[in-house]
Amino acid sequence: MSDAHAADTTKQRAQQMLFGDPLPDLDSETGYRGPIACKAAGITYRQLDYWDRTGLVSPTIRTATGSGSQRLYSFRDILVLKVVKRLLDTGVSLQQIRLAVSQLAAYGVDDLAQITLMSDGASVYECTSDDQVIDLVQGGQGVFGIAVGRVWREVEGSLSELPTSRVEDEVVDELAKRRAKKRRSAV
């Protein structure tokens, strides 16, 4: 990241704080449970579960470790979930979405806000500048675009009203407790 970009990012964060940024800076131990992630991304729990099991978007803070355990998603994870949802809504194939998600994985959270995803319905193109967007549209490639920065603000707004969870707040249901107790007593 260039010094100018770092200074801009710091300035933007300072401005957000000045204007009452309601989203706390979360550490690697704090995130959002599955139902909260679903609500913020606008997806069903079934989609969330499927995307995790198939490796499309998995939680980076805590994965499910069996019956009763709960996934814990980071802000970045939820941002990617919402982008995936938008791409699906516009008719992009799951195969193309997987390619786009793997490309986005290389970016940090702050860098994601600078990307616009363009698609012609068949392929997804990653644009990091206005010139790239213009070139794509002029070449007849782009039909629609998703400004990740705008999606970021939507997710940030949704999450500001929702509760966070910490890794140590593991909640295990009664059935899982009984199974674990039965396994221990069988040994």
Secondary structure as UniProt FT lines:
FT   HELIX           3..18
FT   TURN            19..20
FT   TURN            28..29
FT   STRAND          30..33
FT   HELIX           34..41
FT   HELIX           45..53
FT   TURN            54..55
FT   TURN            67..68
FT   STRAND          72..73
FT   HELIX           75..89
FT   TURN            90..91
FT   HELIX           94..104
FT   TURN            105..106
FT   HELIX           109..112
FT   TURN            113..114
FT   STRAND          116..119
FT   STRAND          124..127
FT   HELIX           130..138
FT   TURN            139..140
FT   STRAND          144..147
FT   HELIX           148..160
FT   STRAND          165..166
FT   HELIX           167..169
FT   HELIX           174..186
//
